Amino acid sequence: MTRIDQQIPRSVVNGIGWPALPDANAAGMLALQQQLAQSQWWSPEIVCTQQQTQLMQVLAHALDTIPAYAQRFQMAGLEPRVPALLEAWLDIPILKRSELRMAGETFMSQRIPPEHGKLSKVQTSGSTGTPITAYGTRVTALFWRAFTLREHLWQCRDLSGRFAAIRPEGTLLPGRGQRAHGWGPATDVVYASGESFTLSSRTDIPTQAAWLQEVRPDYLLSLPSNLIALARHCRERGIALPNLREVRSYGEVAGDELRQLCRAVWGVEVKDMYSAQEVGYMALQCPEHAHYHVMSEGVRLEVLDAAGRQCAPGERIGTASQYADVPGRTSGLSEFSSRALGRYCADPTIAIGADQTYAYRGASGGCAAVDDARREGLRIPITGTSWLSVRHRVACRGKYSALGGRQVRRFYLRSRKYQRHRRMSRILCVWELGGGYGHIAALAPLAQALRVRGHEVTLVLKDLFYAEAILGTTGLDYVQAPVW
């Protein structure tokens, strides 16, 4: 076993193994790591000075190539000049994700410096917020890989080990894992690494556990909610992963339950990272404890309260990150709110009848409230393609209102066989939910509120992937929808 901090880079010169003489790409990555190893020990004052220097270039590029930013600054009463904007940094209005989405490509630079390489599109999932389209370059990809390698170095991993990832991204089919030589471009550009294995997170939990027993990973990466479901399954069935050394999590909050389960079931610690596809790395977990270090070389991160003011140290709130772009990114001043924990949405326009059955779509950014829950002011967000149908306890005289289009009509036609009786006590069904963590978590409080009011509630989910992790302690009934 060789820790990464003791591993020798690949050498491309015949007869020279140590000290290694790497190729140009590896040399560039190692040069970046040397700078990061220095700057991580700088004082806050030095870091702030260097950030200001980079912000001057980002602001200048935004003002020069993206007219929408200059207009936005002027509308806020700010002078569209770099020195003035730096002085009034905290007065720059936050560009919300919804605004960015509506604006389309008007906030995109039309003059990308050629040395930054071609543009690549990033489409965010919107699982915890409004989905947006962002763009990166070869340089942004380089910085993403640099922070990935930094995280491996911080945690002193053994790159010769077997690495397994269970992810929702990509085109993997559920139940069909893939195998590759090497851990990926972030490590392989410099070091030799072991085998890696990838599986779709839409695979059911028992199959995931069996797959892990087969691939015998040293390191496991997945979403916290998936890891919790996996650990519970392994605990209940006595499944061991004897080779596992560490669990890595991303994409969601890594809470105490996840860390305690991984220690109790697998005997390993959790190492978490805070990132977003459109932002890059915002923070990495410290090697020595469960706190996080902001990636100040690549992000200007501010933690704000509900009023948009900077929070005091130790103040606990929902997350909002306001950041300026990493050195070399050329899409302009990327300064917008990235809310990872909750959001407020407006009600869709819909009439709720006491003796009707309705099926309707809560579009991205919408809210749903039902019957007495609505009258009492209960609000709950429905995101993406979440479909909600509500059946009142009294006899239903109406049909499903096809307000949502084709999928709702299909729901009605397919569910007719369950409606032979005129009186039904089951109230709430969620359809075409896709099993997304944010979607199920958003609907659970509504279902609980209806149950408290005397309704019998059942959630019908297209995918049970996150169901156990989210609904396991709520007492709510849930079933998997039939495949159409």
VEXVOKE-640988 format. One record per residue (C-alpha): z, y negated, x negated; residue in one letter. Coordinates in steps of 0.1 Angstrom, whole numbers, plus 2048, in hexadecimal, padded with zeros to 3 digits. Example, Ala and Ser with C-alpha at 12.3 -4.5 7.8 and 13.67 -1.06 7.14 Angstrom:
<recs>
84E82D785a
84780B777s
</recs>
This chain:
<recs>
800800800m
7F57DE7F2t
8007BE802r
7E47A4806i
7F678C7EFd
7F47A77D4q
7D07B17DBq
7B47A77C4i
7957977D3p
7737A87D0r
7617A17B0s
73B79E7AFv
73879F789v
7327C277Bn
74E7CC763g
7667B176Fi
7817BC787g
79F7A677Fw
7A0789780p
78578D799a
76577879Al
75D7757BFp
73C76A7CFd
7377477DCa
74474E7FFn
76475F7F3a
7697437D9a
7667297F5g
78073B80Am
79873F7EDl
79571A7E5a
79E712809l
7BC72A807q
7C77197E7q
7C76F77F9q
7DA705817l
7F4715800a
7FA6F27F2q
7FA6DE812s
8126F5824q
82E6E780Ew
8256C2811w
83D6AA821s
83569D844p
82C67B835e
81168A81Fi
80369F83Bv
801681852c
7EF66D837t
7D5688832q
7D168C858q
7CB66785Cq
7B0669841t
79F685854q
7A3674875l
791655868m
77266B862q
77567C884v
77965C896l
75C64C883a
74566988Ch
7506688B0a
7496438B4l
7286468A1d
7196648B3t
72A6688D5i
7286498EBp
73E659905a
75C6558EEy
7566308E8a
75362A90Dq
77363D914r
7866298FAf
779608908q
78361292Bm
7A661991Ea
7A75F690Fg
7A46028ECl
78E5F38D1e
77460C8C7p
7796098A2r
78962388Bv
7A660E87Dp
7B06018A0a
7AE6248AFl
7C4633894l
7DE61889Ae
7DD61F8C0a
7DB6448BDw
7F664C8D6l
7E46358EFd
7C46498EEi
7C0659911p
7C267E912i
7A068E91Al
7A96A8934k
7976C9935r
78A6C3958s
77B6A294Ce
76B6B292Fl
75C6CD945r
74E6B395Dm
73F69F941a
72A6BB934g
71B6B4912e
72068F912t
73E6938FBf
7296A88E2m
71C6998C3s
6F66988C1q
6F569389Br
7066B088Ai
7056AC864p
6ED6C7858p
7066D583Ee
71D6E085Ah
7036FA866g
6F7703888k
70A6FF8A8l
71A71D8B9s
72671C8DDk
74A7268E7v
75172D90Cq
77572E914t
78274792Ds
79772F942g
7B2749947s
7CD72F944t
7BA70F94Ag
798700953t
77C712940p
7676FC929i
74A6FF912t
74F6F48EEa
73A6F68CFy
7416FE8ABg
72E70088At
72F71586Br
74A6FE85Dv
76170387Ct
75C729878a
766726854l
78771485Df
78E72E878w
78B74A85Er
79F737845a
7BD73485Cf
7B9759866t
7BB762841l
7D874B83Cr
7EB75E858e
7E477F847h
7F0771826l
810763836w
819784846q
811798826c
7FC7B2837r
7EE7D1827d
7C87CD82Cl
7C27F1824s
7D37FB845g
7C3802866r
7BF7E587Ef
7BC7E88A4a
7B47CD8BCa
7B57CF8E2i
7A37B08EFr
7947A290Fp
7787918FBe
75679F8F3g
73F7B8904t
7547D7900l
7547EF91Dl
7767FB929p
78181B919g
76781A8FDr
7758108DCg
7628048BDq
76880C899r
75F7F687Ba
7647F5855h
7797D684Dg
7907C0860w
7767A4865g
765787854p
78677484Da
79378F836t
7737A182Bd
76478381Bv
77E785800v
7907A7801y
7887CB808a
7997D6828s
79E7F583Dg
79080185Ee
7927ED87Es
7917F98A2f
78A7E58C1t
7907ED8E6l
78A7D9906s
7AB7CE916s
79C7D7937r
7A37FB92Et
7C0809942d
7E180A930i
7E483192Ep
7C283291Et
7CB816906q
7EA8298FBa
7D68498F6a
7BC8368E2w
7D88278CBl
7E684A8C5q
7C38548BAe
7BB8378A3v
7DE835894r
7DE81088Bp
7F57FF872d
7F07DD884y
7EA7D78A9l
7DC7B68B8l
7DC7AF8DDs
7E77978F8l
80D7958FFp
8097A1923s
7F57BF918n
80D7C78FCl
82A7C6915i
8187DE92Ca
8107F590Fl
8337F5901a
8427FD924r
82981A928h
831828906c
85682590Dr
85483792Ee
83F853920r
84F8578FEg
82F84D8ECi
8348448C7a
81D8318AFl
82C83C88Ep
81382A878n
817808889l
8267ED871r
8217CE885e
8157C08A7v
8007A08A8r
7FD78B8C8s
7E876E8D3y
7DB75C8F2g
7FB75C906e
820754902v
83276E8ECa
85476E8FCg
8747808F4d
86B79E90Be
84C7A68F6l
8607A48D5r
87D7B98E2q
8667D38F0l
8527D78D0c
8727DB8BCr
8817F48D4a
8628098DBv
84E8078BAw
8677FA8A1g
8517DD896v
8517B7897e
8397A08A9v
825785897k
81576C8AFd
7FB7518ABm
7F27338C1y
7CD72C8C3s
7B17248DBa
78C72A8D8q
7837068DBe
79F6FA8C4v
7A47148AAg
7C771B89Cy
7E27048A7m
80171789Aa
80A737888l
82B74988Aq
84174586Bc
843764855p
869761855e
87275B87Ah
86375789Da
85C73289Ah
83A723894y
82970D87Ah
80E6F5886v
7ED6F8873m
7EE6D3869s
7D06D7852e
7BA6DE871g
7CB6CF88Fv
7DD6AF899r
7F56BE8B2l
80B6AA8C9e
8236B98E2v
8246A3901l
8396A2920d
82C69F944a
828679940a
81367D920g
82F672909r
8386838E8q
85569B8EDc
8756998D9a
87D6B78C2p
88B6D48D6g
87E6C88F8e
8716E590Cr
8526DE922i
8316ED92Cg
8186EC90Ft
7FF6D090Ba
7ED6CC8EAs
7DA6AD8DFq
7C76B28C0y
7AD6A38A9a
7936B989Ad
7966CD87Av
7866C085Ap
7616C585Cg
75D6C9882r
7426B388Ft
7456B48B5s
7566938B5g
77A68A8BDl
7876AA8CDs
7A569B8DDe
7AE6AA8FEf
7C96BC911s
7CA6E190Ds
7E56EC926r
7F071091Fa
80D712938l
80570895Cg
7F16ED96Cr
7F06DA98Dy
7D36DE9A5c
7C76CF9C5a
7C56E29E6d
7A36EE9F2p
7996E2A14t
79F6FFA2Ci
7AF704A4Ea
7C971FA51i
7CB72FA74g
7E9742A80a
7D575DA91d
7B775FA79q
7AF772A5At
7A075DA3Fy
790765A1Ea
789748A07y
78473F9E3r
79B7299CFg
78371B9B6a
78D712993s
7A46F5996g
7AE6FD9BAg
7CE7069CCc
7D671C9EAa
7F271AA02a
7F672FA21v
80572BA44d
82A721A43d
828722A1Da
80F706A1Fr
8236F2A38r
8416F4A21e
82E6E7A04g
8297079F0l
80D7029D7r
7FE71C9C0i
7DF71B9ABp
7C27339B0i
7AA733992t
78873F989g
77B7599A2t
79C7619B2s
79776B9D7w
7B37699EFl
7B4778A12s
7D0772A2Av
7D8785A49r
7F3778A61h
80B790A70r
7FF78BA93v
7E079CAA1a
7C0790A90c
7A5784AA7r
78E776A8Cg
77A784A70k
77B77CA4Cy
76D759A48s
75175BA2Fa
75B73BA1El
7587499FBg
7357579FDg
7287799F4r
7477889E5q
75C77FA03v
74378EA1Ar
7427AEA05r
7687AEA07f
7667ADA2Dy
74C7C8A30l
75E7DFA18r
7807DAA27s
7767E0A4Br
781804A48k
7A57F8A42y
7A57E3A61q
7A37FCA7Dr
7C47F1A8Bh
7C57CEA9Br
7E87C8A8Er
7EF7C9A69m
80F7C1A57s
8007BDA34r
7FA798A2Ei
7EC78FA0Cl
7D079E9F8c
7C17919D8v
79D79C9D1w
7857989B4e
7A378D99Fl
79679E980g
7B97A6974g
7BD785961g
7E077C956y
7DE758962g
7CF762983h
7E977C98Di
80676797Fa
7FA74A995a
7F975E9B5l
81A7719B0a
8307549BCp
81C74F9DBl
81E7749E3a
8447739DEq
8487549F3a
835765A10l
84B784A0Dr
86B76FA0Ev
85E761A2Fr
85C784A3Eg
83978EA36h
8307B0A27e
81B7A9A08v
8037BF9F4t
7EE7B39D8l
7CC7C59D5v
7C07C09B1l
79E7C79A3k
7AF7CF982d
7D37DA97Cl
7D27D0957f
7EC7B5959y
7FD7C0979a
81A7D496Ae
8237B8951a
82379D96Bi
82D7AE98Cl
8437C997Fg
8637B5985t
8597A39A5t
85C7BF9BDg
8397B89CBl
8227D49D5d
8007D69C5y
7E47EF9C5v
7C27F29B4q
7A47E99C9a
7898049CDp
76A8029B7v
74C7F69CBw
</recs>
